[in-house]
């Protein structure tokens, strides 16, 4: 994801020499600890989201975005710990990539395009918010490397190569597996309960205690229709739109708060948006909206709110057109356009959402 940055013009005084912000070397470990321990409000859910997103990005970089991503959960039992494992068949983690990217906070290969989800260089370290060590096993060009990522006595963390083996059979793909130990049953349960973080990811294979979970138990497939180059999910007969406006950014779903939604509606002239009780999900191209560093939420800067306003404007316009067509076909109104001009768009949208959710109502007119 290309990170957006606004340029600032500064009028300088000659009486003061500019000072560059920085971090004293003695405080670097504290900074790393803050990035590990204080970044995520939902640690278990964030770990699932971050590593599956990284698996997807690796597949995109390798030119095979439809490759299967595997997530495995094993419950801890007496005298035997459980585990959480993520597996992808993307580009792999070569020794060079481990040294220059994976081990470096804020370093990323994903800032030059909007095809990949990441860009902050933090997601690959998110397991440190949960544990002080995890294992990385990767195959690159038929050589298997095993690394231990751990927090050392300095508090900075290290990655140590623990095994290197040239495979006898040449594999046609690279592969990476990242595994953390689960000591407590409570953590196992927390990861299970947060699997809904992954519900909009496709090509996902999840197994719990060696039993594969069916796709319908975890993921939700959405059909989208394009309106003015923006994709909106199609309502399904008998199922209305959602109570909240949702933005789907790189397979991660974000709920737009009511106060932001109200502001964006006012930007397009809809003043009674509180009466609208059904909203679509909008499929947002990566890079169109800014995310917080934890990627747990959207960063509602002006450019993000402007984008939301524009897509809402398209949706309102399309809803009005559909409602006009329905009213004309129902012969209930003779001057449909005059009716809509005088009416509030929120009423139009609400009535349309009811009709789309219950097509049988059309037969009553």
KOLGU-123687 format. One record per residue: x, y, z of N, C-alpha, C, O in turn; residue in one letter. Coordinates in steps of 0.1 Angstrom, whole numbers, padded with zeros to 4 digits, always signed. Atoms other than C-alpha are relative to their C-alpha. Layout:
# KOLGU-123687
XYZXYZXYZXYZA;...
***
This chain:
# KOLGU-123687
+0008-0012+0000+0000+0000+0000+0009+0012+0000+0018+0014+0008X;-0008-0013+0001+0014+0034-0010-0005+0009+0011-0017+0012+0013X;+0003-0009-0011+0015+0056+0021-0001+0014-0004+0008+0019-0011X;+0002-0014+0004+0001+0091+0016+0006+0009+0011+0006+0006+0023X;-0007-0009-0008+0020+0120+0030-0002+0014-0005+0001+0017-0016X;+0003-0014+0004+0010+0157+0029+0013+0008+0002+0020+0007+0011X;-0011-0009-0001+0036+0183+0022-0003+0013+0008-0014+0018+0007X;+0002-0012-0009+0040+0212+0047+0010+0011-0004+0022+0008-0004X;-0009-0011+0002+0053+0246+0039+0003+0007+0013-0006+0010+0021X;-0004-0006-0012+0073+0262+0067+0007+0013-0002+0016+0014-0010X;-0007-0013+0000+0082+0298+0073+0010+0000+0011+0006-0001+0023X;-0011+0002-0010+0116+0297+0091+0005+0014+0005+0005+0023-0002X;-0006-0012-0005+0131+0323+0114+0015-0003+0001+0020-0014+0003X;-0015+0001-0001+0169+0329+0113+0005-0001+0014+0017-0004+0016X;-0004+0000-0014+0170+0331+0151+0001-0014+0006+0006-0015+0017X;+0000+0014-0006+0167+0293+0156+0003-0010-0011-0003-0010-0022X;-0004+0011+0009+0184+0264+0139-0009-0012+0002-0012-0016+0013X;+0010+0012-0001+0160+0235+0131+0007-0012+0007+0019-0014+0005X;-0004+0012-0007+0163+0204+0152-0008-0012-0005-0020-0011-0006X;+0006+0012+0005+0156+0170+0139-0005-0009+0011+0003-0012+0021X;+0005+0010-0010+0133+0147+0160+0008-0013-0002+0012-0017-0013X;-0007+0013+0000+0149+0114+0169-0002-0008+0013-0010-0003+0021X;+0001+0009-0013+0153+0087+0196+0014-0002+0005+0023-0006-0003X;-0013+0003-0006+0182+0085+0219+0002-0015+0000-0007-0023+0002X;-0003+0015+0001+0200+0051+0216-0004-0007+0012-0008-0019+0011X;+0003+0007-0012+0193+0043+0252-0015-0003+0001-0020-0011+0010X;+0015+0001+0000+0155+0046+0245-0005-0009-0011-0018-0010-0012X;+0005+0008+0011+0153+0024+0214-0007-0012+0004-0018-0015-0001X;+0007+0012-0004+0144-0007+0233-0014+0003+0006-0023-0005+0004X;+0013-0004-0005+0116+0012+0250-0010+0003-0011-0022-0001-0011X;+0008-0002+0012+0103+0023+0216-0005-0013-0006-0016-0014-0009X;+0004+0013+0005+0103-0013+0204-0010-0006+0008-0019-0013+0003X;+0010+0006-0010+0085-0024+0235-0014+0006-0002-0024-0001-0002X;+0013-0007+0002+0058+0002+0228-0006-0005-0013-0018-0007-0013X;+0006+0005+0013+0054-0010+0192-0005-0014+0002-0014-0018-0005X;+0005+0014-0002+0051-0046+0204-0012-0001+0009-0021-0008+0007X;+0009+0002-0011+0030-0041+0235-0012+0009+0000-0023+0006+0005X;+0010-0010-0002+0009-0010+0231-0007+0003-0014-0016+0012-0014X;+0006-0003+0013+0000-0010+0194-0014-0005-0003-0022+0002-0009X;+0012+0007+0003-0029-0034+0193-0010+0000+0012-0006-0004+0023X;+0010+0001-0010-0061-0031+0213-0006-0014+0001-0010-0019+0011X;+0005+0014+0000-0072-0066+0202+0012-0008-0006+0014-0010-0018X;-0013+0006+0004-0039-0086+0201-0003-0013-0008+0003-0014-0019X;+0002+0012+0007-0053-0120+0191-0006+0002-0014-0002-0004-0024X;+0006-0003+0013-0075-0106+0163+0010+0006-0009+0010+0003-0021X;-0010-0007+0008-0047-0084+0151+0010-0009-0006+0014-0008-0018X;-0010+0010+0005-0022-0113+0148-0006-0008-0011+0001-0010-0021X;+0007+0008+0011-0047-0133+0127+0000+0009-0012+0003+0004-0023X;+0002-0009+0011-0054-0103+0105+0014+0003-0007+0015+0003-0019X;-0013-0005+0005-0017-0092+0101+0007-0011-0008+0012-0009-0019X;-0008+0011+0006-0002-0126+0093-0007-0005-0013-0001-0009-0022X;+0007+0005+0012-0030-0137+0069+0002+0011-0011+0003+0007-0023X;-0002-0010+0009-0026-0103+0052+0014-0001-0006+0016+0001-0018X;-0013+0002+0005+0011-0109+0049+0002-0012-0009+0009-0011-0019X;+0000+0012+0009+0005-0143+0034-0006+0004-0013+0000+0000-0024X;+0007-0005+0013-0018-0127+0008+0010+0008-0008+0012+0007-0020X;-0009-0009+0007+0008-0100+0000+0012-0008-0006+0016-0005-0017X;-0011+0008+0006+0035-0127-0005-0005-0007-0012+0003-0009-0022X;+0006+0006+0012+0012-0145-0029-0001+0010-0012+0002+0007-0023X;+0001-0010+0010+0006-0113-0048+0014+0003-0006+0015+0004-0018X;-0013-0003+0005+0043-0105-0050+0006-0012-0008+0013-0010-0018X;-0004+0012+0008+0049-0141-0063-0008-0002-0013-0005-0011-0020X;+0008+0001+0012+0023-0135-0090-0011-0011+0001-0016-0015-0010X;+0011+0010-0001-0003-0160-0076-0009+0004+0011-0009-0003+0022X;+0009-0005-0010-0029-0141-0056-0011-0010+0005-0017-0008+0015X;+0010+0009-0004-0053-0170-0056+0005-0013+0007-0003-0022+0009X;-0006+0011-0008-0029-0194-0038-0007-0001+0014-0011+0008+0020X;+0006+0002-0013-0043-0210-0007+0009+0004+0012+0021+0001+0012X;-0007-0004-0013-0033-0195+0027-0005-0010+0011-0017-0012+0012X;+0004+0010-0010-0033-0220+0056+0002+0007+0014+0012+0013+0017X;-0001-0004-0014-0040-0212+0093-0003-0012+0008-0014-0018+0006X;+0002+0012-0008-0037-0240+0118+0001+0004+0015+0010+0011+0020X;+0001-0002-0015-0047-0239+0155+0000-0014+0007-0009-0022+0003X;-0001+0012-0008-0038-0267+0179-0002+0003+0015+0005+0012+0020X;+0003-0003-0014-0052-0267+0214+0010-0006+0010+0014-0017+0008X;-0009+0005-0010-0028-0270+0244-0007-0010+0009-0018-0008+0013X;+0005+0010-0010-0033-0301+0266+0010-0002+0010+0021+0003+0010X;-0009+0003-0011-0017-0314+0297+0014-0004-0005+0015-0014-0012X;-0014+0003+0003+0021-0314+0293+0003+0002-0015+0014-0002-0019X;-0003-0002+0015+0018-0305+0256-0006+0013-0005-0018+0015-0005X;+0005-0014+0005+0016-0269+0243-0008-0001-0013-0006-0011-0021X;+0006-0001+0013-0006-0260+0214+0008+0009-0009+0019+0013-0006X;-0007-0008+0010+0003-0239+0184-0009+0008-0009-0021+0004-0011X;+0006-0008+0011-0007-0212+0159+0009+0001-0011+0021+0005-0009X;-0009+0001+0012+0007-0216+0124-0006+0007-0012-0018+0005-0015X;+0005-0006+0013+0004-0195+0092+0010-0005-0011+0022-0006-0009X;-0008+0006+0011+0016-0210+0059-0004+0007-0013-0016+0008-0017X;+0003-0006+0013+0019-0193+0025+0011-0006-0010+0021-0012-0006X;-0009+0005+0010+0035-0204-0008+0004+0012-0009+0002+0012-0022X;-0003-0012+0008+0047-0169-0019+0015+0001-0003+0020-0009-0009X;-0014-0002+0005+0082-0155-0024+0010-0006+0010+0022-0008+0006X;-0009+0005-0010+0097-0170+0008+0008+0011+0006+0008+0022+0002X;-0008-0010-0007+0121-0153+0032+0015-0004-0001+0020-0012+0006X;-0014+0003+0002+0156-0154+0019+0008+0006+0011+0003+0015+0018X;-0008-0006-0011+0185-0146+0043+0001+0015-0002+0001+0022+0008X;-0001-0014+0003+0188-0112+0026-0013+0007+0005-0012+0018+0011X;+0013-0006-0003+0151-0105+0031-0002+0000+0015-0007+0010+0021X;+0001+0001-0015+0153-0116+0068+0008+0012+0005+0004+0018+0015X;-0009-0010-0005+0182-0092+0073-0004+0014-0003-0002+0023+0006X;+0003-0013+0004+0169-0062+0055-0014+0005+0001-0017+0017+0003X;+0015-0004-0001+0131-0063+0058-0006-0006+0012-0012+0001+0020X;+0008+0007-0010+0117-0089+0081+0004+0004+0014-0004+0005+0024X;-0006-0003-0014+0140-0080+0111-0001+0015+0003+0003+0019+0014X;-0001-0015-0002+0136-0042+0106-0014+0005+0002-0023+0004-0007X;+0013-0007-0002+0107-0023+0121-0001+0012-0010+0008+0019-0013X;+0004-0011+0009+0090+0001+0096+0006-0002-0014+0004+0007-0022X;-0005+0003+0014+0108-0015+0066-0010-0009-0007-0016-0018-0001X;+0010+0007+0008+0085-0028+0039+0004+0000-0015+0010+0010-0020X;-0002+0001+0014+0086-0039+0003-0013+0004-0007-0015+0002-0019X;+0014-0001+0005+0049-0029-0002-0004+0015-0002-0016+0017-0003X;+0004-0014+0001+0050+0009-0005+0001+0006-0014-0002+0017-0017X;-0001-0005+0014+0055+0011-0043-0012-0003-0008-0013+0001-0020X;+0012+0003+0007+0021-0002-0053-0012-0002+0010-0010-0002+0022X;+0012+0002-0008-0015-0006-0041-0006-0014-0003-0018-0015-0001X;+0005+0014+0002-0018-0043-0049+0001-0008+0013-0006-0018+0015X;-0003+0007-0012-0005-0054-0015-0006+0008+0012-0007+0020+0011X;+0008-0006-0011-0023-0047+0018+0010+0007+0010+0006+0018+0014X;-0009-0006-0010+0007-0039+0041+0008+0012-0005+0005+0017-0016X;-0008-0012+0004+0032-0010+0041+0006+0006+0012+0015+0014+0010X;-0006-0006-0012+0040-0001+0077+0012-0008+0005+0020-0002+0013X;-0012+0008-0005+0066-0029+0083-0002-0004+0015+0008-0005+0022X;+0003+0003-0014+0049-0038+0116-0007-0014+0002-0005-0021+0011X;+0008+0012-0001+0026-0068+0109+0008-0012+0002+0004-0021+0010X;-0008+0012-0001+0054-0094+0106+0006-0001+0014+0010-0012+0018X;-0005+0001-0014+0064-0085+0142-0011-0001+0010-0009-0001+0022X;+0011-0001-0010+0029-0085+0157-0001-0012+0009-0007-0011+0020X;+0000+0012-0010+0034-0120+0173+0007+0004+0013+0005-0002+0023X;-0007-0004-0012+0057-0102+0197-0009+0007+0010-0006+0009+0022X;+0010-0005-0009+0026-0086+0212-0006-0011+0008-0013-0008+0018X;+0005+0012-0007+0017-0121+0223+0010-0009+0007+0008-0014+0018X;-0011+0010-0005+0049-0141+0228+0013+0006-0002+0015+0015-0010X;-0014-0005+0002+0086-0135+0232+0008-0008-0010+0020-0005-0012X;-0008+0008+0010+0096-0161+0206-0010-0007-0009-0021-0011-0005X;+0007+0008+0009+0083-0177+0175+0009-0005-0011+0020+0000-0012X;-0009+0008+0010+0097-0200+0147-0005+0004-0014-0016+0004-0017X;+0002-0003+0014+0100-0191+0111+0007-0011-0008+0019-0013-0007X;-0005+0011+0009+0105-0220+0086-0003+0004-0014-0015+0006-0018X;+0002-0004+0014+0110-0210+0050+0008-0007-0010+0019-0011-0007X;-0007+0007+0011+0119-0226+0018+0002+0010-0012-0008+0015-0017X;-0003-0009+0011+0137-0205-0009+0009-0007-0009+0020-0011-0005X;-0008+0007+0011+0150-0221-0041+0005-0013+0005+0017-0017+0004X;-0002+0014-0005+0148-0256-0025+0010-0001+0012+0016-0011+0014X;-0008+0000-0013+0169-0246+0006-0010+0004+0011-0016+0015+0011X;+0009-0002-0012+0150-0248+0039+0008+0007+0011+0019+0002+0015X;-0006-0007-0011+0159-0223+0066-0010+0000+0012-0022+0001+0010X;+0008-0002-0012+0147-0223+0102+0006+0010+0009+0018+0010+0012X;-0005-0011-0008+0149-0192+0123-0008+0001+0013-0020-0004+0014X;+0006-0003-0013+0141-0183+0159+0000+0015+0002+0010+0021+0003X;+0001-0015-0003+0127-0148+0164-0003+0001+0015-0012-0006+0020X;+0002+0000-0015+0130-0139+0201+0004+0014+0005+0012+0021-0001X;-0004-0012-0007+0133-0110+0225+0012-0003+0009+0011-0011+0018X;-0012+0003-0008+0168-0109+0239+0001+0009+0012-0008+0017+0015X;-0002-0007-0013+0183-0093+0270+0000+0016-0002-0003+0023+0007X;+0000-0014+0002+0185-0059+0253-0014+0006-0002-0016+0018-0001X;+0014-0004+0002+0148-0058+0247-0003+0004-0015-0015+0007-0018X;+0002-0004+0015+0153-0051+0209-0005-0012-0008-0014-0010-0016X;+0004+0012+0007+0148-0087+0197+0011-0004-0010+0018+0005-0016X;-0010+0005+0010+0169-0109+0174-0007-0011-0008-0017-0017-0004X;+0004+0012+0008+0165-0135+0147+0012-0009-0002+0022-0004-0007X;-0011+0009+0001+0188-0165+0148-0003-0012-0009-0014-0017-0009X;+0002+0011+0009+0193-0191+0121+0003-0013+0008+0015-0014+0013X;-0002+0012-0008+0189-0225+0138+0002-0012-0009+0007-0023-0004X;-0002+0011+0009+0189-0248+0108+0000+0004-0015-0008+0013-0018X;-0001-0002+0014+0198-0248+0071+0002-0013-0007+0011-0020-0004X;-0001+0013+0006+0192-0277+0048-0004+0001-0015-0014+0006-0018X;+0004+0000+0014+0193-0282+0011-0008-0012-0003-0004-0024+0000X;+0009+0011+0002+0164-0303+0000+0004-0008-0012+0009-0003-0022X;-0004+0010+0011+0169-0334-0021-0008+0002-0013-0003+0001-0024X;+0009-0002+0011+0139-0327-0043-0002+0015-0002-0005+0022+0007X;+0003-0014+0003+0136-0294-0060-0015+0003+0000-0023-0003-0007X;+0014-0004-0001+0103-0277-0051-0003+0010-0011+0005+0019-0014X;+0004-0010+0010+0084-0258-0078-0005+0014+0006-0009+0022-0001X;+0005-0012-0007+0075-0231-0052+0008+0003+0012+0015-0006+0018X;-0005-0004-0013+0088-0212-0022-0011-0001+0010-0023-0002+0007X;+0010+0002-0010+0071-0215+0011+0005+0006+0013+0017+0005+0016X;-0003-0006-0014+0070-0198+0046-0010-0005+0010-0022-0004+0007X;+0009+0004-0011+0056-0211+0078+0004+0008+0013+0016+0008+0016X;-0003-0007-0013+0054-0190+0110-0008-0006+0011-0021-0006+0010X;+0007+0007-0010+0045-0207+0142+0003+0005+0014+0015+0008+0017X;-0001-0004-0014+0039-0196+0178-0006-0011+0009-0015-0018+0005X;+0004+0009-0009+0035-0218+0208-0012+0006+0008-0011+0017+0012X;+0011-0004-0009+0002-0216+0228+0001-0008+0013-0001-0020+0013X;-0001+0007-0013+0007-0224+0264-0014-0001+0008-0016-0010+0015X;+0012-0001-0007-0027-0214+0277-0013-0003-0008-0013+0001-0020X;+0013+0003+0007-0062-0227+0268-0007+0013-0003-0015+0014-0013X;+0007-0012+0002-0075-0191+0271+0005+0007-0013-0003+0013-0019X;-0005-0006+0012-0052-0179+0243-0006-0008-0012-0010-0002-0022X;+0006+0008+0011-0064-0208+0221-0014+0004-0002-0019+0006-0014X;+0014-0004+0001-0100-0198+0228-0001+0014-0006-0010+0017-0014X;+0000-0014+0005-0092-0161+0221+0002+0000-0015-0004+0007-0023X;-0002+0001+0014-0078-0170+0187-0012-0006-0008-0016-0001-0018X;+0012+0006+0006-0108-0192+0179-0011+0011-0001-0018+0012-0012X;+0011-0010+0000-0132-0164+0188+0002+0012-0009-0007+0019-0013X;-0003-0011+0009-0114-0139+0166+0002-0004-0014+0007+0004-0023X;-0001+0004+0013-0115-0160+0135-0009+0008-0010-0007+0008-0022X;+0008-0009+0008-0142-0136+0123+0008+0011-0006+0003+0018-0016X;-0008-0010+0007-0114-0112+0115+0004-0004-0014+0008+0005-0022X;-0005+0005+0013-0107-0134+0085-0012-0003-0009-0010-0009-0020X;+0012+0005+0007-0143-0138+0073-0001+0005-0015-0008-0002-0023X;+0001-0004+0014-0138-0118+0040+0012-0003-0008+0013+0001-0020X;-0012+0005+0008-0105-0134+0030-0005-0012-0008-0012-0020-0003X;+0003+0011+0008-0108-0158+0002+0012-0009-0001+0023-0005+0003X;-0012+0010+0001-0086-0189-0006+0007-0002+0013+0019-0002+0014X;-0006+0002-0014-0082-0195+0031-0004-0014+0005-0016-0018+0004X;+0003+0014-0005-0079-0230+0046+0004+0001+0015+0015+0003+0019X;-0002-0001-0015-0083-0230+0084-0003-0014+0006-0013-0020+0003X;+0002+0012-0007-0079-0261+0105+0002+0002+0015+0011+0009+0019X;+0000-0001-0014-0086-0264+0142+0002-0015+0006-0007-0023+0004X;-0002+0014-0005-0071-0295+0160+0000-0010-0011-0006-0021-0010X;-0002+0008+0012-0063-0310+0126-0013-0003-0007-0014-0012-0016X;+0013+0002+0007-0100-0307+0115-0002+0013-0008-0003+0024-0002X;+0002-0011+0008-0106-0284+0086-0014+0006+0002-0024-0001+0002X;+0013-0008-0001-0133-0257+0091-0005+0003-0014+0003+0007-0022X;+0006-0003+0013-0156-0254+0062+0000+0014-0003-0001+0023+0006X;-0001-0014+0003-0155-0222+0043-0012+0008+0005-0010+0020+0009X;+0012-0008-0005-0191-0212+0053+0000+0002+0014-0007+0011+0019X;-0001-0002-0014-0182-0215+0089+0009+0012+0004+0007+0018+0015X;-0010-0011-0003-0155-0188+0087-0002+0012-0010-0004+0023-0006X;+0000-0010+0010-0156-0169+0054-0013+0003-0005-0022-0005-0005X;+0013-0005+0006-0184-0149+0038+0003+0006-0014+0010+0015-0015X;-0002-0005+0014-0184-0145+0000-0010+0011-0003-0022+0010+0000X;+0008-0011+0003-0198-0112-0012+0000+0002-0015+0011+0001-0022X;+0001-0004+0014-0210-0104-0047-0001+0015-0001-0009+0021+0006X;+0000-0015+0001-0203-0068-0058-0005+0004-0014-0002-0003-0024X;+0004-0006+0013-0218-0046-0085+0007+0013-0001+0008+0020+0009X;-0008-0012+0002-0199-0017-0100-0010+0012-0003-0018+0011-0011X;+0008-0012+0003-0215+0018-0098+0010+0011-0001+0016+0015+0009X;-0010-0011+0002-0194+0046-0112+0014-0004+0005+0020+0004+0012X;-0013+0005-0003-0162+0026-0108+0002-0004+0015+0014-0005+0019X;-0001+0004-0014-0170+0017-0072-0008-0012+0002-0019-0013-0003X;+0007+0013-0001-0180-0018-0061-0008+0000+0013-0002+0003+0024X;+0009+0001-0012-0210-0022-0037-0005-0014+0000-0008-0020-0010X;+0005+0013-0001-0221-0055-0024-0015-0001-0004-0022+0008-0001X;+0014+0001+0005-0254-0068-0039-0008-0006+0012-0004-0015+0019X;+0009+0006-0010-0283-0073-0015-0005-0013-0004-0008-0015-0016X;+0005+0014+0003-0295-0109-0013-0015+0000+0004-0019+0005+0015X;+0015+0001-0003-0333-0116-0014-0002-0005+0015+0004-0016+0018X;+0003+0004-0014-0346-0118+0022+0010+0005+0010+0008+0003+0022X;-0010-0005-0010-0314-0103+0037+0002+0015-0004+0007+0018-0015X;-0002-0014+0002-0313-0065+0040+0015+0004+0001+0023-0004+0005X;-0013-0006-0002-0282-0043+0039+0003+0000+0015-0005-0003+0023X;-0005+0000-0014-0262-0039+0071-0004+0013+0007-0006+0023+0000X;+0003-0012-0008-0270-0014+0099+0011+0010-0001+0008+0022+0000X;-0011-0010+0001-0236+0002+0095+0007+0000-0014+0007-0011-0021X;-0008+0000+0012-0216+0013+0065+0013-0007+0002+0020-0004+0012X;-0013+0008-0001-0187-0011+0060+0009+0003-0012+0004+0003-0023X;-0009-0001+0011-0156-0006+0040+0009-0012+0000+0015-0016+0010X;-0008+0012+0002-0138-0037+0027+0013+0004-0006+0014+0007-0018X;-0013-0004+0005-0101-0028+0024+0010-0012+0001+0013-0016+0011X;-0010+0011+0000-0078-0056+0013-0005-0012+0008+0002-0018+0015X;+0007+0012-0007-0103-0083+0026-0002+0002+0015-0006-0007+0022X;+0002-0004-0014-0104-0065+0060-0012+0009+0001-0012+0020-0006X;+0012-0008-0001-0138-0051+0070+0001+0011+0012+0005+0007+0023X;+0000-0011-0010-0140-0017+0088-0014+0006+0001-0020+0009-0010X;+0013-0006-0002-0172-0002+0103+0003+0015+0001+0011+0020+0009X;-0001-0015+0000-0176+0036+0097-0008+0005+0012-0020+0002+0012X;+0007-0005-0012-0186+0054+0130-0011+0009-0005-0010+0016-0015X;+0012-0008+0004-0220+0072+0129+0004+0015-0002-0001+0021-0011X;-0003-0015+0002-0204+0107+0134+0007+0003-0013+0006+0013-0019X;-0007-0002+0013-0181+0102+0104-0010-0001-0011-0010+0006-0021X;+0010+0002+0011-0210+0089+0083-0009+0012-0001-0012+0016-0012X;+0009-0012+0000-0232+0119+0093+0008+0011-0007+0002+0018-0015X;-0008-0011+0006-0204+0143+0083+0001-0002-0015+0000+0007-0023X;-0002+0002+0015-0198+0126+0049-0014+0001-0007-0014+0006-0018X;+0013-0002+0006-0236+0126+0042-0002+0015-0002-0007+0019-0012X;+0002-0015+0001-0237+0163+0050+0008+0006-0011+0004+0016-0017X;-0008-0005+0011-0209+0169+0025-0007-0001-0013-0003+0006-0022X;+0007+0002+0012-0232+0156-0002-0014+0005+0000-0022+0002-0009X;+0013-0006-0001-0263+0174+0010-0011-0008+0006-0023-0005+0005X;+0010+0008-0007-0281+0146+0029+0001+0003+0014+0010+0000+0021X;+0000-0005-0014-0291+0161+0062-0007-0009+0010-0006-0008+0022X;+0008+0009-0009-0314+0133+0075+0005-0014+0000-0003-0023-0001X;-0006+0013+0002-0290+0104+0073-0003-0009+0011-0002-0022+0010X;+0002+0009-0011-0299+0091+0107-0012-0009-0002-0014-0019+0005X;+0011+0009+0002-0331+0077+0093+0003-0011-0009-0005-0020-0011X;-0004+0011+0009-0312+0055+0069+0005-0012+0009+0014-0010+0016X;-0004+0011-0009-0310+0021+0086+0006-0012-0007+0009-0022-0001X;-0006+0011+0008-0295-0001+0058+0011+0006-0009+0009+0015-0016X;-0011-0005+0008-0261+0004+0042+0007-0012-0007+0007-0023-0002X;-0008+0010+0007-0240-0015+0017+0014-0002+0005+0018+0006+0014X;-0015+0001-0002-0205-0028+0020+0007+0006-0013+0003+0002-0024X;-0007-0006+0011-0181-0008-0002+0014-0006-0001+0021-0006+0009X;-0013+0006+0002-0151-0026-0017+0009+0011-0004+0008+0017-0015X;-0009-0011+0002-0123+0000-0014+0013-0005-0006+0019-0013+0000X;-0014+0003+0005-0092-0002-0036+0010+0003+0010+0010+0014+0017X;-0011-0002-0009-0061-0005-0015+0007+0014-0003+0010+0016-0015X;-0006-0013+0002-0046+0030-0010-0010+0011-0001-0005+0023+0000X;+0009-0011+0001-0078+0049-0014-0003+0007+0014-0007+0018+0015X;+0002-0005-0013-0082+0053+0024+0012-0003+0008+0019-0013+0006X;-0011+0002-0009-0056+0057+0051-0004-0009+0012-0015-0008+0017X;+0002+0009-0011-0053+0031+0079+0009+0005+0012+0019+0011+0010X;-0009-0002-0011-0040+0035+0114+0012-0010+0000+0012-0019-0008X;-0012+0008+0001-0006+0020+0121-0003-0015+0004+0004-0024-0001X;+0004+0014-0005-0022-0010+0139-0008-0007-0011-0010-0019-0010X;+0009+0004+0010-0045-0014+0109-0013-0006+0006-0020-0014+0000X;+0013+0004-0007-0073-0020+0134-0011+0009-0004-0023+0006-0002X;+0010-0009+0003-0091+0010+0121+0004+0009-0011+0016+0009-0015X;-0002-0009+0011-0094+0036+0094+0005+0014+0006-0001+0018+0016X;-0004-0013-0004-0076+0069+0098-0008+0011-0008-0006+0013-0019X;+0010-0009+0007-0103+0095+0090+0005+0014-0002+0000+0024+0004X;-0005-0013+0004-0082+0122+0076-0009+0006-0011-0018-0001-0016X;+0009-0007+0010-0098+0147+0051-0001-0008-0013-0011-0009-0019X;+0001+0007+0013-0088+0127+0020-0008-0013+0001-0015-0016-0008X;+0008+0012-0002-0104+0095+0035-0015+0004+0000-0023-0003-0006X;+0014-0004-0001-0136+0114+0044-0005+0005-0014-0017+0003-0017X;+0004-0005+0014-0137+0130+0009-0003-0012-0009-0013-0012-0016X;+0003+0012+0008-0135+0095-0007-0013-0006+0004-0021-0010-0004X;+0013+0006-0005-0163+0082+0015-0012+0008-0005-0022+0002-0009X;+0010-0009+0005-0184+0112+0006-0003-0003-0015-0015-0003-0019X;+0002+0002+0014-0179+0106-0031-0007-0014-0003-0016-0014-0012X;+0006+0013+0003-0188+0069-0030-0015+0000+0006-0024-0007+0000X;+0014-0001-0005-0219+0077-0009-0009+0008-0010-0020+0005-0012X;+0007-0008+0010-0229+0103-0035-0004-0009-0012-0015-0008-0017X;+0003+0009+0011-0227+0076-0062-0011-0010+0004-0020-0013-0004X;+0011+0009-0004-0248+0052-0041-0013+0007+0002-0023+0001-0002X;+0012-0007-0001-0274+0078-0033-0006+0002-0014-0018+0000-0016X;+0005-0003+0013-0277+0087-0070-0005-0013-0007-0016-0013-0013X;+0005+0013+0005-0280+0050-0080-0013-0004+0006-0021-0010+0000X;+0012+0004-0008-0306+0044-0053-0012+0008-0006-0023+0003-0007X;+0010-0008+0005-0326+0073-0066-0005-0005-0014-0017-0005-0017X;+0004+0005+0013-0325+0060-0102-0008-0013+0001-0018-0015-0006X;+0007+0013-0001-0336+0025-0091-0014+0002+0006-0023-0004+0001X;+0013-0003-0006-0364+0040-0070-0009+0006-0011-0021+0003-0011X;+0008-0006+0011-0376+0061-0100-0005-0011-0009-0017-0011-0012X;+0005+0011+0009-0377+0030-0122-0011-0009+0006-0020-0013+0000X;+0010+0008-0007-0396+0011-0096-0014+0007+0001-0024+0001-0002X;+0012-0008-0001-0421+0039-0090-0007+0001-0013-0020+0000-0014X;+0006-0001+0013-0427+0043-0127-0006-0013-0004-0017-0013-0010X;+0006+0013+0003-0433+0006-0132-0012-0004+0008-0020-0011+0004X;+0011+0003-0009-0457+0005-0103-0012+0008-0003-0023+0005+0002X;+0011-0009+0003-0478+0033-0117-0006+0007+0012-0018+0011+0012X;+0005-0006-0012-0482+0046-0082+0000+0016+0000-0008+0022+0005X;-0002-0014+0001-0469+0081-0090+0000+0004-0015+0006-0004-0023X;+0000-0004+0014-0474+0100-0123+0012+0010-0002+0018+0010-0013X;-0011-0009+0001-0447+0126-0116+0011-0004+0010+0013+0002+0020X;-0009+0006-0009-0420+0105-0101+0012+0009+0003+0016+0010+0014X;-0012-0008-0002-0391+0129-0106-0003+0012+0009+0005+0015+0017X;+0004-0010-0009-0410+0157-0089-0001-0005+0014+0003+0002+0024X;+0001+0006-0013-0417+0134-0060+0014-0001+0006+0016+0002+0018X;-0014+0002-0006-0380+0126-0056+0007+0013+0003+0014+0014+0013X;-0006-0013-0002-0369+0162-0059-0004+0006+0013+0003+0011+0021X;+0006-0005-0012-0392+0171-0031+0003-0008+0013+0004-0004+0024X;-0003+0010-0011-0384+0140-0010+0014+0001+0005+0023+0005-0002X;-0014+0001-0005-0354+0134+0012+0007-0012-0005+0001-0023-0005X;-0007+0012+0005-0328+0111-0003+0000-0012+0010+0001-0023+0006X;+0000+0010-0010-0327+0092+0030-0012-0009+0000-0011-0021+0002X;+0012+0008+0001-0363+0081+0026+0000-0009-0012-0004-0020-0012X;-0001+0007+0012-0356+0070-0009+0009-0013+0002+0005-0024-0002X;-0010+0011-0003-0326+0049+0002-0007-0011+0009-0005-0023+0006X;+0007+0010-0010-0346+0033+0031-0010-0008-0007-0011-0020-0005X;+0010+0007+0007-0375+0024+0009+0006-0010-0010+0001-0021-0011X;-0006+0008+0010-0353+0010-0018+0007-0013+0007+0006-0024+0002X;-0007+0011-0007-0333-0012+0007-0011-0010+0005-0008-0022+0004X;+0011+0010-0004-0366-0027+0020-0005-0008-0012-0007-0020-0011X;+0005+0007+0012-0377-0035-0016+0010-0010-0005+0007-0021-0008X;-0011+0010+0004-0343-0051-0025+0001-0012+0009+0004-0023+0004X;-0001+0011-0009-0344-0072+0006-0012-0009-0001-0011-0021+0002X;+0013+0008+0001-0380-0084-0001-0006+0003-0013-0016+0010-0014X;+0005-0002+0013-0386-0085-0038-0015-0003-0002-0021+0002-0011X;+0014+0004+0001-0420-0101-0032-0009+0012+0002-0021+0012-0002X;+0008-0011-0002-0433-0067-0021-0004+0007-0013-0014+0013-0014X;+0003-0007+0013-0432-0055-0057-0013-0005-0006-0020+0002-0012X;+0012+0005+0006-0461-0078-0065-0013+0005+0007-0024+0003+0002X;+0011-0005-0007-0483-0060-0040-0005+0014-0006-0015+0019-0001X;+0004-0013+0006-0484-0028-0061-0005-0002-0014-0009+0008-0021X;
***
